[in-house]
Amino acid sequence: RGVITTRRHRTTTRRGTDVMPAGNRKATIFSSGRPVRMLISAVFLLISGAAAATPAATTARDPAEAFVEQRLKVGYAILTDQTLTEEQRRMKFRDFVLSATDMQRIALFTLGFYAGKSNAVELKKFESTYMEHAVVVYSAWLNRYRGEAFTVTGSVRRAPDDATVNADFIDPSDPNGPHSRVSFEVRKRSDGRLAICDMRFGGIWLALAERADFGEFLEHHNGSVAALTGNLQSVARAIVFDPRAASHE
């Protein structure tokens, strides 16, 4: 219990199939010894699931659907830009992640009620660390799903500023084979711009999963956000940005 770990969930999941009920937003998380691995593999679909040479055609009429489709295309462009050095690709990818998501909002959400128990200095440091942690985690899996086409299949609007956008990711070499269903929670920032605030893969909403994981860590560390921040920094340092190292499992 001294580090951020993951609790193995009983519901069986497999790549290509979302086997949990579509409406289930309960966080079932993580297996011990593999820090934030579910976060890494699932969110990675946002970044590189769009990596087919010709994305599947979509008819995204809803603004949230159009936003997700456009963000996926931007991620694909970064992946395939042969003019970039790896350092340039890493920096562009960082900008991409931060522009596509509302990281500050997500960071505070993952703290739950502990956010209200922390001082401003601790919160600011956590937010900054969480943002960089997320970028490094996503980057480490940059090429994991290279070559898959995507289709934005629709959305459900729960409120004027809150929509769930669904997308399917398919191996172009096996279009009739299994596909991965990913859902994106899209909300408006304070300035009115759209941003991704959570995503679901394999039946797990990731921000909810992290909230539960972080909550368990904080419970066993006297609610110390500073300790959680240090742990996230350690996790980030253990991950190396190397797009050549990622591959399908």
Residue pairs with C-beta under 8 A, 6 or more apart in sequence:
1 216
1 217
1 220
2 220
3 35
3 217
3 231
3 234
4 35
4 36
4 213
4 214
4 217
4 228
4 231
4 232
4 235
5 30
5 31
5 32
5 33
5 34
5 35
5 213
6 29
6 30
6 31
6 32
6 34
6 35
6 36
6 37
6 38
6 213
7 29
7 30
7 31
7 32
7 213
7 216
8 30
8 31
8 32
9 28
9 29
9 30
9 31
9 204
10 28
11 19
11 20
11 28
11 203
12 19
13 19
13 20
13 202
13 203
13 204
15 178
15 180
15 249
16 177
16 178
16 179
16 180
17 178
17 180
17 181
18 180
18 181
18 200
18 201
18 202
18 203
19 202
19 203
20 202
20 203
20 204
21 203
22 183
24 203
25 200
25 205
25 208
26 208
27 204
27 205
27 208
27 209
27 211
27 212
28 203
28 204
28 209
29 38
29 204
29 209
29 212
29 213
30 36
30 37
30 38
30 209
30 213
31 37
35 235
35 238
36 137
36 210
36 213
36 235
38 202
38 204
38 206
38 209
39 137
39 206
39 209
39 210
40 137
40 138
40 140
40 141
41 141
41 144
41 201
42 182
42 199
42 200
42 201
42 202
42 204
42 206
43 134
43 137
43 138
43 199
43 201
43 206
44 138
44 141
44 142
44 144
44 145
45 145
45 169
45 180
45 182
45 199
45 201
46 71
46 72
46 75
46 100
46 138
46 182
46 184
46 196
46 199
47 75
47 93
47 96
47 97
47 138
47 141
47 142
48 75
48 76
48 79
48 141
48 142
48 143
48 144
48 145
48 146
49 72
49 145
49 148
49 150
49 167
49 169
49 180
49 182
50 72
50 73
50 75
50 76
50 148
50 150
51 75
51 76
51 79
51 80
51 143
51 145
51 146
51 147
51 148
52 76
52 147
52 148
52 149
52 150
52 172
53 80
54 149
55 69
55 72
55 73
55 76
55 149
55 150
55 151
56 149
56 150
56 151
56 170
57 151
58 65
58 69
58 151
58 152
60 66
60 68
60 69
60 152
62 155
62 157
62 163
62 165
63 194
64 155
64 157
64 163
64 165
64 186
64 194
65 152
65 154
65 155
65 163
65 165
67 165
67 186
67 194
68 152
68 165
68 167
68 184
68 186
68 196
69 152
69 167
71 96
71 100
71 196
72 150
72 167
74 96
74 100
75 96
75 100
78 84
78 89
78 92
78 93
78 96
79 142
79 143
79 146
79 243
81 89
81 92
84 92
86 241
86 243
89 243
90 139
90 241
93 135
93 138
93 139
93 142
94 135
94 139
97 103
97 134
97 135
97 138
98 131
98 135
100 195
100 196
101 134
101 195
101 196
101 197
102 187
102 189
102 195
102 196
102 197
103 127
103 130
103 131
103 134
104 127
104 131
105 187
105 189
105 195
105 197
106 130
106 134
106 197
106 198
106 207
107 126
107 127
107 130
107 131
108 115
108 123
108 127
109 197
109 207
109 211
110 130
110 207
110 210
110 211
110 214
111 118
111 123
111 126
111 211
111 214
111 218
111 225
112 211
112 214
112 215
114 214
114 215
114 218
114 223
114 225
115 123
117 223
118 126
118 225
122 225
122 226
122 229
123 225
125 226
125 229
126 225
126 228
126 229
126 232
129 229
129 232
129 233
129 236
130 232
132 236
133 232
133 233
133 235
133 236
136 236
136 239
136 241
137 235
137 236
137 239
139 239
139 241
139 243
140 239
140 240
140 241
140 242
140 245
140 246
141 246
142 241
142 243
142 246
143 243
143 244
143 246
143 247
144 246
144 247
144 248
145 169
145 180
145 248
147 171
147 172
148 169
148 170
148 171
148 172
148 180
149 169
149 170
149 171
149 172
150 167
150 168
150 169
150 170
151 167
151 168
151 170
152 165
152 166
152 167
153 166
153 167
153 168
154 165
154 166
155 163
155 164
155 165
155 166
155 186
156 163
156 164
156 166
157 163
157 164
158 164
161 187
161 188
162 185
162 186
162 187
163 185
163 186
163 187
164 183
164 184
164 185
164 186
165 183
165 184
165 186
166 181
166 182
166 183
166 184
167 181
167 182
167 183
167 184
168 179
168 180
168 181
168 182
169 179
169 180
169 182
170 177
170 179
170 180
171 177
180 201
181 201
182 199
182 200
182 201
183 199
183 200
183 201
184 196
184 198
184 199
185 196
185 197
185 198
185 199
185 200
185 205
186 194
186 195
186 196
186 197
187 194
187 195
187 197
188 194
188 195
189 195
197 207
198 205
198 206
198 207
198 208
199 205
199 206
200 206
214 228
217 227
217 228
217 231
218 224
218 225
218 227
218 228
221 227
221 228
